[in-house]
Amino acid sequence: MGNTQITFIGAGNMAGSLIGGLCKQGVKAEQICASDPGPAALEALQNSYAINTFSDNGVAIQQADIIVLAVKPQVMRQVCEQLVPYITQQQLVISIAAGITCASLSRWLGVESIVRCMPNTPALIQQGVSGLYATQQVSAEQREQAQQLLSAVGLAVWLDTEQQIDAVTAVSGSGPAYFFLLIEAMTAAGIKLGLPADTAAQLAKYTAQGASTMACQSSLEAAQLRQQVTSPNGTTEAAIRSFQQGGFTELVERAVRSAASRSAELAQQLSE
């Protein structure tokens, strides 16, 4: 990222993960700083990555090219309004807070170059996926900087419209919990079939990991991969048929739609 100066407002887990990912990519510690009212969080980042830390947000952003807003949605407006006397139109704002629209951020901050992101929790282990949306005022260079920053914790995918953030929230933002639920259910089923609990849990977890890795590395669609392991009249076909008879596909669609609707509701509430 050249000599780009990056300031994180908020020093929680996601900020720490992004900072760690950037450092692994070769971004120098002196290019990164963080601001947070909690001294313990700042001390942890300083000890881990040797970055500069501040307790004053206004001071922290004065040399920044990129400002990453990594605070809870409930305090975002207050934090933004505190930054108004210090922020400039030349600075790029990247928000990783769920539910806060670009229009709200622009209104609260008085700037227009904003990238809104929806990462997911596997970003904490550099295995995440993030949906990104940029306002029209964001330059091509700034888009590339945002891409590099979010790519430090996994895959970064650009969206055509901000409304698609709700769909990203429903599919990948909340998505890890869906897979955890499936792992829970498979583990419980294995136990009922007579497996020891720890064995059932390992089989479910590592099967999920292997299947996911295959899907990500293969050029084939998920449906084709499924068909390859589903022999006619075999054990897998028996299980798949049971899923389908139970309305599995429709159930997943309803669940994802419910998450997207709730995302839109929360965005409306937080932007008021």
N, C-alpha and C positions, 0 to 999 in steps of 0.2 A: 504493500500500500504506500510505497514511497516514504515520504516524510509526513504523511497525514497524521494530524493530532486528533486523538479520540478521547472524549470524556464520557464516562458512564455516570449518570445520575441514578443512584441506587447501587448497592453493593451486595445484593442477594445472590441466590444460587445461579440464576440465569446469567447475570452479569459476570459472575466468577467463571462460569463455563465459557462464555464468549471471550473473556480476557485470556483464559488458559488456551483456547483454540487459536487466538491471534498470536500469542507468544510461540506456540508450536509452529505456526506458519512463518515465523521469523520476524514478526513485528517487534520492534525494540520496546523495552519497558519504558523508556523515556518518551515514547509516543503515546502512552496510555496513562490516563488518570481516572480516579473514581471519587465520587462525593457521596457521603451518606451521613445521617445524624448519629448512626451507631458506631462508636469507636471500635468495638470488637470485630465487626464485619470488615472495616477498613484495615485493621491490623492484620487480619487473616490474609487479605489480598496483598498487602505490602510484603508480608513474610513469604508468601507463595511466589509472587511474580516481581517483586521489587519495583512496583509502579508507584507513582506519586498519588497521595490521597488528600482529600480536603473534607472539611465539615461544612464549608460554605459553598453552595451550588453556584452562586454568582461568580465567585473567584475561580471555581473549577472550570468554567466554560470559556473564560476569556481568551485562551489561546487555541480553542478547539476548532477543527474543521468539521468534525462530526460530533453531534451530541446524541448519545443513546439514552433514551428515557426508559429506565428499567425499574420503575416503581409500581406499586399496586394501583390498579385503576381508580380506587376510591380516593386516593390522594393526588391523582394526576393534575387536576385543575389547580389545586393549591400550589403544587410544585411548579407548574408552568407559569402561573402568574408571578411567582417569585423570580423567575428567570427573565421576565420582560425587560427590565432595565439594562440587562447585560447582553442579551442575544442579538445577533445581527442577521440580515437577509442573506448573507454569504454562507452562513453555516447550514449544514444539512442536519435535519432532525430525523432520527430513526426511533420509532416507538415500538416496543415489544409488549405493550400493555394490551390485554384483551379488552375489546369492546369500545375503545376510544377512537372515534372517527378522525380522519384527517381534517375535516371541517372544524371540529371542536378544537383540535390541537392548534390549528391555524388561528382560530378566534382567540384562544387563551394566550398564545405566544406572540401573535402579531407577525408571524413569518409564514412563508408559503412552500418552501422546499422541504417536503415531508415524505418519508417512507414509513408505511405502516406494515408491521410484520406479525405473523402468527407462528411462532415456533412451537414445538411440543417437548414434552419432558425428556425424551431420549437425547435431546440436545445437551443435557447435563453430562452425558458420556460421549459427546461428539458423534452421536448416531441419530441426530434429529432430522426433521424436515420442516422447512419454513415456507409459508406463502408470503410473498412481498407485493405491495402495491405502492406505486409512486405517483405523487401529484405531477401535473404537467410542468411545474416549475423546476423539477429535479432534472439536472443536466445528465448527459450521457456518462460523463466522468463520475458524477455522484452515484448514478445507478450502479456503475461498476464497483465503486467503493462499498456500497451497501451489499452487493452480491458477494464480494470478498469477505465482508465482515460476517454475514450469516452463514457463509460456506465454511467458516471456521468451526462450526458445530454440526455440520451435516449438509444435506441437500437444500438448496435455495431455489424456489420456483416463482417466477414472476406471474402476476395476475393481470388480466385485462381491465377488470373493474373492481372497485372497492367492495361492491356487494358480494363478490366471490369470497371475501374473507369469511363470511358466515359458513359457506360450504367447506372451506379449508378447516375452520374450527371444528366442524362436525365430522369431517373425514380423518384428518391427521392430528388436529389439536386435541380432541377428546379421544381419538382413535386408540392410543396405547391402552386405555382402560378397557376397550372392547376385547383386545387380545388377552389382557390379564384375566378378564371374565371367562374367556374360552379356556385358558389354561387352568383356572379354578375348576371349571366344570369338567374338563377332561381328567384332572387329578382326582376329583371326587368320584367320577365314574370308574377310574382305575382301581381306587380303593374298594369300591363296592364289588368289583370283579375279583378281589382277593389280593391285590398288590399291596405291599407295605407302603405307608403314606409317603415316605421319602423317595422311594423308587418311583411311585406314580407321579410325584411332583417333578422329578428329574426327567422322566420320559416326556411329560407334557411340555416342560420348558424348553428342553433341547430339541424336541421335534419342531416347536414353533420357531426356534432360532434357525434350524437347518432349512425349514421350508421358506422362511423369509429370505435367507441368503440365496437360496436357489432362485426364488422369484426375482430378486434384484439383479442377479448376475446373468440370468437367462434372457435371450432375445424373444422367447415365447411368451404369449399372454398367459395369465394365471389359469384361464379356462383350459388351455392346451396342456399345461403342466398337470392340472388335475386329471384330465382325460388320460394322460400317459401312465398315471399310477392307479387308474381305475379299470381293472381287468373285468371283462364281462362275467357276471355271475360270481364275482369274487367278494372278499370281505370288505374292500373299500366301497364297492358299488352298493353293498347292503347298507353301509353307514350313510353314504351320500343319498340314497333313496329315502332313508329315514329322515334325514335333514330336510329334504325337499318336500316330503309329505307333511312335515310339521310346519311348512311355510317359512323356511329359513331365510330365503332371499327377500321375501316381503317383510319379514320381521326386521332384518338389517336395514332395509330402506326406511321403514317407519322410525326406527331408532335414530338413524342419521338425520332424517328430516326433523325429528324432534329436537335434536341438538342444534341444527341450523336455525330453527325457529327461536329457540331460547337464546342463541347468540345474538340474533337480530333484536330481540326484546331487551336484552341487557345493554346492547349498544345504544338503543334509544334511551334507556333510563340513565346511563352514564353520561350521555351527551347533552342532557337537558340542563 
